[in-house]
């Protein structure tokens, strides 16, 4: 059962009493979330700092086929699962550039380019999500996936499989297979948070094809 922190008394006491009076079981869990502010202030029309979800989606239609997943990402990654969180359009654009365009979007293109150029395909037949949402902390869950993306980026930058394969084909292919397997696991984990993005990445891996265009193009 989810409720805002300003509704705790009604949800945790009054509603539970009503359930008991009706002979119904009480809520097993009550998850309390905070407020979403903008620029350090409560959103209000008089202040002119209200951020409409539709405006966010519209702002990213030109750079991705999944603008609604930009909104999903920001709400999951940039906002605490339980405390107050602050967002602005500028902050949303910064997160998009850092984590989606330069992060998972760029990583997918890099890995699939190495795979398709060198005829390396995934050998994983069954991948299962390894990210667990403990104590309803979706914020920690998606940050764990972002950490895995950073680790794979670092592996590619440090080991340069695209260079290794030119001098040692077997070792280079093994390294690219590792990258593909890691990307596949990341995509499976992303399904919990960005289902359309996850499906597109897994399709690229399955068909061993580059994305027809960047999943998340860079902002101009």
C-alpha positions in Angstrom: 0.0 0.0 0.0 1.5 3.3 -1.1 0.7 6.7 0.3 2.3 10.2 0.6 3.8 11.3 3.8 1.0 13.8 4.4 -1.5 10.9 4.4 0.2 8.6 6.9 -2.4 9.0 9.7 -5.3 8.2 7.4 -3.6 5.2 5.7 -1.8 3.7 8.7 -4.5 4.2 11.4 -7.9 5.1 10.1 -8.0 2.9 7.0 -6.6 0.0 8.9 -9.3 0.4 11.5 -11.9 0.4 8.7 -10.4 -2.8 7.3 -10.6 -4.5 10.7 -14.1 -3.4 11.3 -15.1 -4.9 7.9 -13.4 -8.2 8.8 -10.8 -7.7 6.1 -7.0 -8.3 6.5 -4.8 -5.3 7.3 -2.2 -4.1 4.8 0.9 -6.2 4.9 3.1 -3.2 4.1 2.6 0.5 3.9 5.2 2.3 1.9 5.5 6.1 2.6 6.9 8.3 -0.2 8.0 11.9 -0.1 7.1 14.9 -2.1 8.4 15.9 -5.6 9.6 19.5 -5.5 11.1 21.7 -8.3 13.9 24.1 -7.7 13.7 23.5 -4.0 10.0 24.6 -3.8 6.7 22.9 -3.8 5.2 22.9 -7.3 2.5 25.5 -7.8 0.9 27.3 -10.7 1.5 30.7 -9.0 5.3 30.0 -8.9 5.3 28.7 -12.4 7.4 25.7 -11.5 5.0 22.9 -12.3 6.5 20.2 -14.5 3.9 18.4 -16.5 4.6 14.7 -17.4 3.3 15.5 -20.9 5.8 18.3 -21.3 8.6 16.0 -20.4 7.5 13.4 -22.9 7.0 16.0 -25.6 10.5 17.5 -25.0 12.2 14.2 -25.8 10.2 13.0 -28.8 12.8 14.1 -31.3 15.7 12.3 -29.7 14.2 8.9 -28.8 11.4 6.5 -29.7 10.8 6.0 -26.0 10.2 9.5 -24.5 7.9 8.1 -21.8 10.8 6.0 -20.5 12.8 9.2 -20.0 10.1 10.2 -17.5 10.1 6.8 -15.9 13.9 6.9 -15.6 14.0 10.3 -13.9 11.2 9.4 -11.4 13.0 6.1 -10.5 16.6 7.2 -10.6 16.6 10.9 -9.6 13.9 10.7 -6.9 14.3 8.9 -3.7 11.9 6.0 -3.1 11.0 7.3 0.4 12.3 10.9 0.8 11.5 14.2 -0.9 13.1 14.6 -4.3 13.7 17.6 -6.6 13.4 17.8 -10.4 13.7 20.5 -12.9 13.7 20.4 -16.7 17.4 21.2 -16.7 18.1 18.3 -14.3 16.0 16.0 -16.4 18.0 16.9 -19.5 21.3 16.3 -17.6 20.2 12.9 -16.5 19.1 12.0 -20.0 22.4 13.0 -21.4 24.5 11.3 -18.7 22.6 8.0 -18.2 20.5 7.4 -21.3 22.3 9.0 -24.2 25.9 8.6 -23.0 25.0 5.6 -20.9 22.9 2.7 -22.0 22.3 4.1 -25.5 25.9 4.6 -26.3 26.9 1.3 -24.7 24.4 -0.6 -26.8 25.7 0.9 -30.0 29.3 0.2 -29.0 28.8 -3.5 -28.1 26.5 -4.2 -31.1 29.0 -2.6 -33.4 31.8 -4.9 -32.1 29.5 -7.9 -32.4 28.2 -7.3 -35.9 31.6 -6.2 -37.3 33.3 -9.3 -36.0 30.4 -11.8 -36.5 30.1 -12.5 -32.8 26.7 -13.5 -31.5 25.4 -14.1 -28.0 25.7 -17.6 -26.6 23.4 -17.0 -23.7 20.2 -19.1 -24.1 18.4 -18.0 -21.0 19.1 -14.8 -19.1 17.4 -14.1 -15.8 17.1 -10.8 -14.1 19.5 -10.5 -11.2 18.3 -7.2 -9.7 16.1 -7.6 -6.7 13.9 -4.8 -5.4 14.4 -5.1 -1.6 12.2 -3.2 0.8 10.4 -1.5 -2.2 13.5 0.6 -2.9 13.2 1.0 -6.7 15.7 3.9 -6.6 18.5 1.6 -5.3 17.4 -1.1 -7.9 17.8 1.1 -10.9 21.1 2.6 -9.6 22.4 -0.9 -9.4 21.7 -1.4 -13.1 23.4 2.0 -13.8 26.4 0.7 -11.9 26.6 -2.4 -14.1 26.5 -0.2 -17.2 29.4 1.8 -15.8 31.4 -1.4 -15.2 30.9 -2.6 -18.7 31.8 0.8 -20.1 35.0 0.7 -18.0 35.8 -2.9 -19.2 35.6 -1.9 -22.8 37.7 1.3 -22.3 40.4 -0.6 -20.3 40.6 -3.8 -22.3 39.8 -2.5 -25.8 38.4 -5.8 -27.3 38.0 -4.0 -30.6 41.8 -3.7 -30.8 42.5 -7.1 -29.3 40.6 -8.9 -32.0 42.9 -7.5 -34.7 45.9 -9.2 -33.2 44.3 -12.2 -31.4 41.0 -13.2 -32.9 40.1 -15.9 -30.4 40.8 -13.8 -27.4 39.1 -10.8 -29.0 36.0 -12.8 -29.7 35.8 -14.1 -26.2 36.0 -10.6 -24.9 33.2 -9.4 -27.2 31.1 -12.4 -26.2 31.6 -11.3 -22.6 30.4 -7.8 -23.5 27.4 -9.2 -25.2 26.5 -11.4 -22.2 26.9 -8.5 -19.9 24.7 -6.2 -22.1 22.1 -9.0 -22.2 22.0 -9.2 -18.4 21.8 -5.5 -18.1 18.9 -5.4 -20.6 17.1 -8.1 -18.6 17.5 -6.1 -15.4 16.3 -2.9 -17.2 13.0 -4.7 -18.0 11.9 -3.9 -14.4 12.3 -0.2 -15.0 12.5 0.6 -18.8 10.5 -2.2 -20.5 10.5 -0.8 -24.0 14.3 0.0 -23.9 15.0 -3.5 -22.5 12.9 -5.2 -25.3 14.7 -3.2 -28.0 18.2 -4.1 -26.7 17.3 -7.8 -26.4 16.0 -7.7 -30.0 19.2 -6.2 -31.3 21.2 -9.0 -29.5 18.9 -11.7 -30.7 19.0 -10.6 -34.3 22.7 -9.6 -34.0 22.0 -6.2 -35.5 23.0 -2.6 -34.7 20.1 -0.4 -33.6 18.7 1.3 -36.7 19.2 4.6 -34.9 20.5 5.5 -31.4 18.2 4.4 -28.6 18.7 7.8 -27.0 20.3 10.3 -29.3 22.4 13.1 -27.8 20.6 16.4 -27.2 21.7 19.2 -29.5 
